[in-house]
Amino acid sequence: MELLHRTILTTLGALSLIYVLIKFSLGYWKRRGILHEKPKFLWGNIKGVLPGKRHMYEALQFIYDNYKERAPFVGFYACIKPFVFVLDLDLVRHILVTDAGHFTTRGLYHNVNNEPLSGNLLQLDGHKWRALHAQTKGVFTPSNMQKLLPQLLQVQAEFQNTLATKVKERQTINISELVDNYNTDVISSLAFGLSGNSLQFPQTEFHQMTRNYWNNFKLWKAYLSLEFPTLARLLQHKSYDECASEYFQKLVHTQLQQQRNTQRRDGEQLFNFLQFFSATERPLSDVQIAAQAFGFILAGMVPLNATLSFCLYELALKPELQERTRLEINKVLQQHNGLTAESLRELKYTKQVLNETLRLHTPYPFLLRRTTKSFEVPKSVFVIAHGNNVIIPTAAIHRDASIYEEPLRFDPARFEAKAVNVRSDMSFLPFGAGLRGCIAQQFAEMQLLVGLVALLQHHRYTPCADTVIPLQYDTRKLLLVPKTDIRLIVERIDSK
């Protein structure tokens, strides 16, 4: 009886202590005197997000709509973790560009010793990120991107040829799988030095591993690793499937050895990122190169798949826009005898279509930063303290009716030059901006543009009985992706 009594008292004491700590954490913004939405116990301002009942972007949109223009930022809680929720675009510019030196950290979980693939540019922070960024920024120069174009066009041609043999008459196609095959081919070839056609051979080991590496992902696990990174490292928490991690590391090591043992004349060489990472002024180790190659899958695969899928979905619903895009593609390609660096630059309307897709269906609905030193907000009495976590609601900004009239309407004309020039450059942030913006933005844009050309040049897309209208997002994911695969009718057409 005495033991039971002690156990009950100990449990009650522990629960009371936890309760006090949670209440203390949820009182952070009140103690600071910062305007904020009253948090719910345990959930903060994201009730329903972790169980998958609503998407994170919805929680952010609610705060943005209710507090915009009331302050440059407000307090926000992701469960019990306090965040600076940025509302003012001038403050966004200070954080991402002008005073980016105060915000060089993202605060993402990584554990290089236990999980080497987490040592990529997306996840690393502090001196490790600064050193790696200095070593690799020369990889993503415009001249290197041009060197990659022939290899990208080869992948595109193989994909397009296979697509032509598979689609000979009107039929319903899983668009999500279709664009995934294209992006898998691009990343396997240009980031890992492989060759193959996923549309023709979809069950390759590489193809499977790009789907399996995050098999155990749970929103609550990701949150706990962010909230308690030291404990997660002590418990040797791993974000990625071990078999997939071992596969990518071995694959890169094998590919690097083959490239080092193969001599080619410059005129015959097709370049890939493994070569560029190997040739940096301060060479990276094989493990570091593997982490950077994996970064293309981690940061690029899902958002690129979603963007092309959403784009075809929107064009299927608006056949006049689809036809205009196709006419431009065929006209420009005819003038330049195919895809070249010059013809890609002239696909202005096609780029507008992609940008409007990125605006309306922003893959990354928010950006994260953490202050490395206190920052006084210009023209105000506010201070973002050292160590504060910062969240910039990109999807909410992209759907701000004061910036984009009728924001839920798909309209590529928003990205005509005259329209872009009257908006703040911080009103469109699909790749972030500044020091910790997407370092591979130019390559990602080129990959999307070449992919859309391949998909639209000879094929028309229309809705079918299986097309979910209106579109729904998967509330179990942090990124904006379709809840179910997008399916459309695809038919082969002759070029005009």
Secondary structure as GFF3:
##gff-version 3
##sequence-region A 1 496
A	DSSP	alpha_helix	2	25	.	.	.	ID=ss1
A	DSSP	alpha_helix	28	32	.	.	.	ID=ss2
A	DSSP	alpha_helix	56	67	.	.	.	ID=ss3
A	DSSP	beta_strand	73	78	.	.	.	ID=ss4
A	DSSP	beta_strand	81	86	.	.	.	ID=ss5
A	DSSP	alpha_helix	89	93	.	.	.	ID=ss6
A	DSSP	pi_helix	94	98	.	.	.	ID=ss7
A	DSSP	three_ten_helix	100	102	.	.	.	ID=ss8
A	DSSP	three_ten_helix	116	118	.	.	.	ID=ss9
A	DSSP	alpha_helix	126	136	.	.	.	ID=ss10
A	DSSP	three_ten_helix	137	140	.	.	.	ID=ss11
A	DSSP	alpha_helix	142	166	.	.	.	ID=ss12
A	DSSP	beta_strand	171	174	.	.	.	ID=ss13
A	DSSP	alpha_helix	175	190	.	.	.	ID=ss14
A	DSSP	alpha_helix	205	212	.	.	.	ID=ss15
A	DSSP	alpha_helix	219	227	.	.	.	ID=ss16
A	DSSP	alpha_helix	229	234	.	.	.	ID=ss17
A	DSSP	alpha_helix	242	261	.	.	.	ID=ss18
A	DSSP	three_ten_helix	266	268	.	.	.	ID=ss19
A	DSSP	alpha_helix	273	278	.	.	.	ID=ss20
A	DSSP	alpha_helix	286	296	.	.	.	ID=ss21
A	DSSP	pi_helix	297	301	.	.	.	ID=ss22
A	DSSP	alpha_helix	302	317	.	.	.	ID=ss23
A	DSSP	alpha_helix	319	335	.	.	.	ID=ss24
A	DSSP	alpha_helix	341	346	.	.	.	ID=ss25
A	DSSP	alpha_helix	348	360	.	.	.	ID=ss26
A	DSSP	beta_strand	367	370	.	.	.	ID=ss27
A	DSSP	beta_strand	375	376	.	.	.	ID=ss28
A	DSSP	beta_strand	383	384	.	.	.	ID=ss29
A	DSSP	beta_strand	389	392	.	.	.	ID=ss30
A	DSSP	alpha_helix	394	398	.	.	.	ID=ss31
A	DSSP	three_ten_helix	412	415	.	.	.	ID=ss32
A	DSSP	alpha_helix	417	421	.	.	.	ID=ss33
A	DSSP	three_ten_helix	425	427	.	.	.	ID=ss34
A	DSSP	three_ten_helix	434	436	.	.	.	ID=ss35
A	DSSP	alpha_helix	441	456	.	.	.	ID=ss36
A	DSSP	beta_strand	459	463	.	.	.	ID=ss37
A	DSSP	beta_strand	487	492	.	.	.	ID=ss38
###
